[in-house]
């Protein structure tokens, strides 16, 4: 057992499996007392089971750590409050919140249903908000805390995941705003873009599609990405989470990091790339002439053409 997080209390949502399980396991190994939250549902959010959270708690206790289970859904205000209350009731404080619970309901935008959109937005974006709000109320009084949000590279765009990408991009905006709100109270908020083979990323459908292409002799970007993903584990992402949760990261706030096994990247905030200016309003005629020469110069093909 290490001591980087000794005497800290951590809550990790969605920690019965995948990334969350890796996070909560390493945090416990580094001395944190942990709340293992997991609804125990399927990857589409349906169903529930106490087994995933209970099994992780058992593993942590078997290794000499301190852990309790919580089975609430982060996607409701009441659930978010109960998740944080579990930490307070059992350990009298909360020092670390890792928002990791998530589901997928992939569909092309023209076929996506209201329910498929709402369910993904609710679990990811609302889930981050509800748990963060409840945790911040406590952390503000403590005048200390670490919040780590799990976003995704899909925030930058991907086929068939408009709901997931929108939620994950929203999480980045939420991260920056919470960082500003809570900095004066000694609380930091950062985001991670993880890469790992999990039940959400390396689904049976994804593997089957890649294998079918291979059988046809097709080795394209999809096949290569699938093969690469198989080599990336949830545990690859856990050390950075522990670091960001530690006292050593007190100066890091409102940042986004990408993790891809041994590759770590700090992402910059969106910034202007080019500027054109005139004191008065632009006319359409002026823009028709200037845009191809200035702001739109060299942008190349559209996503649909590439």
N, C-alpha and C positions, 0 to 999 in steps of 0.2 A: 504493500500500500504506500502511495506517495503522500505528500502533504501540501501540494500546491493549492488545493481548495479546502484545506483543513478548517473545520468549524463553519464552513459555508453550507447554506441550504439551497438546493437547486430543484427547480421544477422543469421537467422536459415533457412537452406534449407529444403525443404520438410515439412514445418511447417503448412500446411493446415489441416493435420490429424495426428492421431497416436502419436508417440513419439515426433515428431517435434512440434506439437501443444501443447503438455504438456510442452515442454521446453520453447517455446516462451511465453506461458501464464504465467508461474511462473517468468520468467525473467522480464516481463512487471510489474508483481505484485511487484517485488523487485526494481522497479524504472528505468529499462532500457527502452530506446526508441528502438523500434524493427522494423526490416524488415521481414515481413512474406512472404517467398518465397515458391511457390508451382505451379508446372506446371498444376496440376489438372488432371493428367492422371490416368489410371487404374493401378492395381498392376503389370501388365506386361509391363507398360510404354506406352501403346497405348492411344491415345486420349488426350484431354486437356480441361481445364475448369478454369475460373477465380473464380468460386464460393467458393471452399475451402479456398483460401487465403483471399478473401473478407469477408467471414463469420468470420474468426478468427480476422481479423483487426477490424471488427465491434464489436465483443465481447470485445476485449481489450480496444477499445475507450469507450465502454459503461461502463467499470469499471474504467474509468478515466486515462487510459494509453495512450501512444503515439505509434502509429503503422502505417506503410504503407505497401502496398502489392507489390509484384513482381511476375510475372508469367513466367519468363524465365526458360529454362532447364539448369540445372547445367552440363549437359553432353556435352556441347560445349564450346569452348574457349570464344566465343562471349557472350554466356549466362552467364558464370561465371563472366565475366567482368561487364556485365550489372547488375548482382545481387549485386555486391559490389558497383558499381556506384550508385545504388539506395540509399544506405546508405549515401554516400558522398553527393549526390545531395540534400537529404532531411535533413540530420543531420550533415553534414560537417566533419564526421569522421567515423571510425569503430573501436570499441574496442574489440568486441567478434565475432567470427565466429563459428557456430556449423554446421558441415557438416552432414546432416541427410537424405537427399533425397535418395530414393532407390526404386528398383523394384525387383521382382523375376520372373524367368522363369525356373522353376524346370524341370529337366529331367535327367534320368540316363545317364552317360557319353557316353555310346555306342550309344545312340539315340540323343544326343544333337546336335543341328544344329549350324552352324557358327553364324547365326543371334541371336540365344538364348545366345550363349557365348558372342558375341560382345556387345549386348544390356545391359546385366547386368554389364559387366566389365566397359562399358562406363559410365553408370549412377553412379555407386558406385565409382570406382577407378578414372576414369577420372574426374568425378564430384567433388570429394574431391580435386584433383590436381588443376583443373581450378579455383575453388573458393579460394583455399588456396593461389595459386600463386598471384591472383589479390589482396587478402587481405594483403598478406605479403608485397607487394610493398608499401602499405599505412602504415602498422604497422611499417615497417622499418624506415620510415621517422618520425613517431610519437614516435618511440622508446618505444612502449608498445603495448600489445595486448594479447588476449587469443584465442587459437584455440582448439576446442574440436571435435574430430572425432568419429563418431559412427560406430564401427565395430560390430562384432557378435561372439558368442561362436562357430558359424559354421566355423570360421577360423580354428578351431581345427579339423574339419572334420564332415561331415554328409552325409547321403545317398541322392542321387539325386540332390545335390546342388554344383557341382564342380565349376560352374561359380560364384555363390554367395560366396562360401567359398574361392575361389582364390582371388576374389575382396576384401573380408573382411580381409584376411591375408595380402594382399598388403597394405591395409589401415594401418595396424599396422607397417609395414616397413616404410611407408610414414611418419607416426607420429614420429617415432624415428629420422628419417633424418631431418624433418622440425624442430624438437626440437633442434637439433644440429645447424642447419643453423641460427635459429632465436634467440637463447639464448642471444647472444651478444647485441641484440637490445631490450632486455626486453620483448620478446615475448615467451610465452610458448605454447606447443602443446601436448595434451594428448588424450588418447582414452578411450572409454567406451564400454564394452560388456553388453548391456542392456538385460533385460528379461521382456517381456510384451506381452499381448494379443493385437495384432494389425491386420489389414486387411492383412498384409504380413505374419504373423506367424500363426494366427488362422483362416485359410481359411475355406471355406465351405467344401472343399475336406478333409482337416485334421479332421474337426469335424465329417464328415460323416464316415470316416474310423474308428474313435474311437468308434462311436455309433454302427457301424456294428459289431465290435469286442465284444462290451459289450452285444449286443443282442445274441451273440453266447456263452456268458459266458467266454469270453477271457479277462483277465485283465493282460496285459503285460506292458512293459516299455513304449510303444507308448501311450497306454491308460492313464497310470499314468501321463506321461509328458503332455498330452493334458489337463487332468483335472487340473493339477497344473498350467498350463499356463493360464487357465481361471481366476485364482485368482490373476494374476499379471497385473497391469495396467501401462500404459505409465507414469502416474503421479508418480509412485514409483521411477522412474529414474531421475526425474527433479531436486530434491534438490542437487544431486551431480553435475549436470551440472552447477547449479547456483554457487555452491561453487568453482568449478574449474574456473569459469568465473570471480571470484571476486579477489580483491587485496590480500585477505588472502592466495591465492594459488600461489603466485609469486615464491615460492620455489619448486613447483611441475612441472616437465618438462620431457617429453618423457616417461610417465608412462601409464600403462593400468589398468583400474579398471573394475571389474565385479559388476553388480547390480542385485540383485534378491530380491525385496521387502526390507526386513530388513537386508539382507545379503550383505555386501560390502567386496570385496576382491581386494587386490593389486596383480596383476600378475607379476611374474618375467620375465625378458628378457630370451630368450633361452640361456642356458649355457651348457657346456660339463658335462655329467653325469659320464662318465668313460673314461679312457685314457690308451692306450698301445703305446709304443714308442720303436723305434730302430733307430740308426743313418742312416741306409740305407733303401732303398725301401723294402717293404714287398713282399714276394713271395706268389703266390696263395696257395701253399702247406702249408706255415706257417699260413696263415689266416684260411685255412680249419681246422687246428689243434687248433689255439688259439681263434678264434672268439667265438665258442660255450662256451668256458671257461671264456671269459672276456667280451668284449663289448656286445655280444649277449646273455650272460648268463641270464636266467630267464625272457626273454622277452615274453615268452608264445606264445599263438596262434596269428595268423595273424588276421587282421580285418575281412577277409572273413570267417575265421573259428570260430570267436567268436560269 
